[in-house]
Amino acid sequence: MTETAPTPQPDLDHPDSPDFPLDMAHSSFKLRLSWQSVFVGLMFVFMYLPILVLVVYSFNESAYSASWEGFTWQWYEYLRSDSRIFAALRNSLTVAISAVAISAVLGTLMAVGLARYRFPGRQLYLGISYLPLIIPDIAIAVATLVFLAAIGFSLSLWTIVAAHIVFCLAYIAIVVSTRLADLDRNLEEAALDLGATPVQAFFQVLLPQLMPGIVSGCLLAFVLSMDDFLIASFTAGAGATTLPMEIFSRIRTGVKPDVNALSAILIGFSGILAFVAEFVRYRSEAKRG
């Protein structure tokens, strides 16, 4: 006599069960989705509402930003004739471009060396090289100032560049290291087997694959350098005023609409850089896929 297998009983508590009440499933999903939407909305409001208020008040006709008195472009036009702002912007661009250019070369070589070679003290050097990522800016600023005073080096615009290289180097190196970890090392070995020298394999095989990571790291370091106030204020010499230092000196007497306008421009510029970095990352992942 053949025994028939028992018919499985439906799990009424599981949402995928055909006998599960549909209204209960829909209400649970709607409740969960509603809480997620509220949370995400509150986070966006918390992060971006102050920026939106700043941008709106940059068009305020009032000279003291205390109340809305009408729409105007005059504060943006005022910035065009502000020589101090342009001098500070020129200094900030000089510092950021110089620090990022030097850090891109050193950071890429450091990341490749730490990933591809084994040498005594490698782990110690690896830990020390990333210390600027976790050390407070005030500690870096004071240490740099004490070091420059100890060797008798006079402060100038280039001492700011030297101080910025310290943290830009670490940021670029860690981004390049992340990119390097995902690459196939067999491509370099194949190039060496085909007769390429190690230098040729680096420039013709490895470097093109690292370029998206290098560009992303450089954009990140550039924004951080342009935004830095604390380290620059400690290491700046006479006349070496960067843009954050100039903005800080102006808001000490109250936030004026021209500062709001300048901040809105910087926010837009930062957004463009973020878009470029994301576009480079997307193109790199698309090519790899």
C-alpha positions in Angstrom: 0.0 0.0 0.0 1.5 3.3 -1.1 1.5 6.1 1.5 0.7 9.6 0.3 2.9 12.5 1.4 1.2 14.8 3.8 -0.1 18.0 2.2 2.1 21.0 3.4 0.0 23.4 5.5 0.3 27.1 4.3 2.2 29.4 6.5 -0.4 32.0 7.3 2.2 34.2 9.0 4.5 34.5 5.9 3.7 37.5 3.6 4.4 35.3 0.5 1.8 32.8 1.5 -1.3 32.8 -0.8 -3.6 32.8 2.2 -1.8 35.7 3.9 -4.2 38.6 4.3 -3.3 41.1 1.5 -4.5 44.1 3.5 -2.1 43.2 6.3 0.8 42.9 3.9 0.0 46.1 2.1 -0.4 48.0 5.4 2.9 46.6 6.8 4.7 47.7 3.6 3.1 51.1 3.5 4.0 51.7 7.2 7.6 50.6 6.6 7.9 52.7 3.5 6.4 55.7 5.2 8.9 55.6 8.1 11.8 55.3 5.6 10.5 58.2 3.6 10.1 60.3 6.8 13.6 59.5 8.0 15.2 60.2 4.6 13.2 63.4 4.3 14.3 64.6 7.7 18.0 63.8 6.9 17.8 65.8 3.7 16.2 68.7 5.5 18.8 68.6 8.2 21.7 68.6 5.7 20.5 70.8 2.9 18.1 73.3 4.4 20.9 75.6 5.8 22.5 75.6 2.4 19.2 76.5 0.7 18.7 79.3 3.2 22.2 80.6 2.5 21.7 80.5 -1.3 18.3 82.3 -1.0 19.7 85.0 1.2 22.6 85.6 -1.2 19.9 87.3 -3.4 18.6 89.4 -0.5 18.5 93.1 -1.1 19.1 93.8 2.6 22.7 94.6 3.6 22.5 92.8 6.9 20.6 89.6 6.0 18.3 90.1 8.9 15.0 90.2 6.9 14.0 89.7 3.3 13.7 93.0 1.4 13.6 91.9 -2.2 15.5 90.0 -4.9 18.8 91.4 -6.3 21.9 90.4 -8.1 24.0 93.2 -6.7 26.0 91.1 -4.2 27.2 88.8 -7.0 28.1 91.9 -9.1 29.9 93.3 -6.0 32.2 90.3 -5.9 33.4 90.9 -9.4 35.0 94.2 -8.2 36.3 92.9 -4.9 40.1 92.7 -5.3 40.6 91.1 -1.9 38.4 88.2 -2.7 40.2 87.6 -6.0 43.6 87.8 -4.3 42.5 85.3 -1.7 41.0 83.0 -4.4 44.3 83.2 -6.3 46.2 82.2 -3.2 43.9 79.3 -2.5 44.0 78.0 -6.1 47.9 78.2 -6.0 48.0 76.3 -2.8 45.5 73.7 -3.8 46.8 73.0 -7.3 50.4 72.9 -6.1 49.7 70.6 -3.1 47.4 68.3 -5.2 49.9 68.0 -8.1 52.8 67.0 -5.8 50.6 64.7 -3.7 49.3 63.0 -6.8 52.8 61.9 -7.8 54.0 61.0 -4.3 50.7 59.4 -3.3 50.5 57.2 -6.4 54.0 56.0 -6.0 53.5 55.4 -2.3 50.3 53.3 -2.9 52.0 51.2 -5.6 55.1 50.7 -3.5 53.1 49.6 -0.5 50.9 47.2 -2.5 53.5 45.7 -4.8 56.7 45.5 -2.7 57.7 44.0 0.7 60.5 45.7 2.7 61.5 46.0 6.4 59.2 48.3 8.3 56.5 48.2 5.7 53.7 47.9 8.2 55.1 50.7 10.4 55.3 53.0 7.3 51.8 52.0 6.3 50.4 53.0 9.6 52.3 56.3 9.8 51.4 57.3 6.2 47.7 57.4 7.0 48.0 59.2 10.4 46.9 62.5 8.8 43.5 61.0 8.2 42.8 60.6 11.9 45.0 63.3 13.6 43.0 66.5 14.3 43.8 69.4 12.1 44.8 71.5 15.1 47.5 69.0 16.0 48.8 69.0 12.4 48.8 72.8 12.3 50.7 73.2 15.6 53.2 70.5 14.8 53.9 72.1 11.4 54.3 75.5 12.9 56.7 74.2 15.6 58.7 72.4 13.0 59.0 75.4 10.7 60.0 77.6 13.7 62.6 75.0 14.8 64.4 75.0 11.5 64.1 78.7 11.1 61.9 78.7 8.0 60.0 81.9 7.4 56.2 81.5 6.8 54.9 82.2 3.4 52.4 80.9 0.9 54.6 77.9 0.2 54.6 76.8 3.8 50.9 76.4 3.4 51.5 74.3 0.4 53.9 72.1 2.4 51.4 71.7 5.2 48.6 70.8 2.8 50.8 68.1 1.1 50.8 66.2 4.4 47.0 65.5 4.4 46.5 65.6 0.6 49.1 62.8 0.2 47.3 60.5 2.6 43.9 61.0 0.9 45.2 60.4 -2.6 47.2 57.4 -1.5 44.2 55.7 0.2 41.9 56.3 -2.8 44.6 54.9 -5.2 45.2 51.9 -2.9 41.5 51.1 -3.0 41.6 51.2 -6.8 44.8 49.2 -6.9 43.3 46.4 -4.8 40.7 45.7 -7.5 43.1 45.5 -10.4 44.4 42.2 -12.0 48.1 41.9 -11.4 48.4 39.4 -14.2 48.2 42.2 -16.7 51.5 43.7 -15.4 53.1 40.3 -15.4 52.0 39.6 -18.9 53.5 42.9 -20.0 56.8 42.0 -18.3 56.7 38.6 -20.0 56.3 40.2 -23.4 59.5 42.2 -22.9 58.3 45.5 -21.3 60.5 47.0 -18.6 59.1 47.6 -15.2 58.9 51.4 -16.0 57.1 50.7 -19.3 54.7 48.3 -17.5 53.9 51.0 -15.0 53.2 53.8 -17.4 51.5 51.8 -20.2 49.6 49.2 -18.2 49.2 50.1 -14.5 48.9 53.9 -14.7 46.0 54.0 -17.2 44.0 51.6 -14.9 44.8 53.7 -11.8 43.9 57.0 -13.5 40.2 57.1 -12.4 41.3 56.6 -8.8 44.0 59.2 -9.1 41.5 61.7 -10.5 39.0 61.0 -7.8 41.7 61.3 -5.1 42.9 64.6 -6.6 39.4 66.1 -6.7 38.8 65.1 -3.1 42.2 66.5 -2.0 41.6 69.7 -4.0 38.2 70.4 -2.3 39.8 69.7 1.2 42.7 72.0 0.4 40.4 74.8 -0.8 38.2 74.4 2.3 41.0 74.3 4.9 41.2 77.2 7.3 42.9 75.9 10.5 46.2 74.6 9.0 46.4 77.6 6.6 45.9 80.1 9.4 48.8 78.6 11.4 51.3 78.3 8.5 50.5 81.4 6.5 53.0 84.3 6.2 52.3 88.0 5.7 50.0 88.6 2.8 49.4 84.9 2.2 45.6 85.0 2.9 43.6 82.1 1.5 39.9 82.3 0.7 38.6 80.6 3.9 40.8 83.0 5.9 39.3 86.0 4.1 35.8 84.7 4.6 36.4 84.2 8.4 37.8 87.7 8.8 34.6 89.1 7.2 32.0 87.1 9.2 33.5 88.2 12.5 31.6 91.4 12.2 28.4 89.7 10.9 27.4 87.7 7.9 26.9 90.0 4.9 25.1 89.0 1.6 28.3 89.2 -0.3 29.7 86.4 1.9 26.5 84.5 1.2 27.0 85.0 -2.5 30.6 83.9 -2.3 29.6 80.8 -0.3 26.8 79.9 -2.9 29.4 80.1 -5.7 31.8 77.8 -3.7 28.9 75.3 -3.1 28.1 75.3 -6.8 31.8 74.8 -7.7 32.1 71.9 -5.2 28.9 70.3 -6.6 30.5 70.4 -10.1 33.6 68.7 -8.8 31.5 66.0 -7.1 29.6 65.4 -10.3 32.9 65.1 -12.3 34.3 62.6 -9.7 31.1 60.6 -9.8 31.1 60.6 -13.6 34.7 59.4 -13.7 33.9 56.6 -11.3 30.8 55.6 -13.3 32.8 55.6 -16.6 35.5 53.5 -15.0 33.0 50.9 -13.7 31.2 50.8 -17.0 34.5 50.0 -18.9 35.4 47.3 -16.4 31.9 45.8 -16.7 
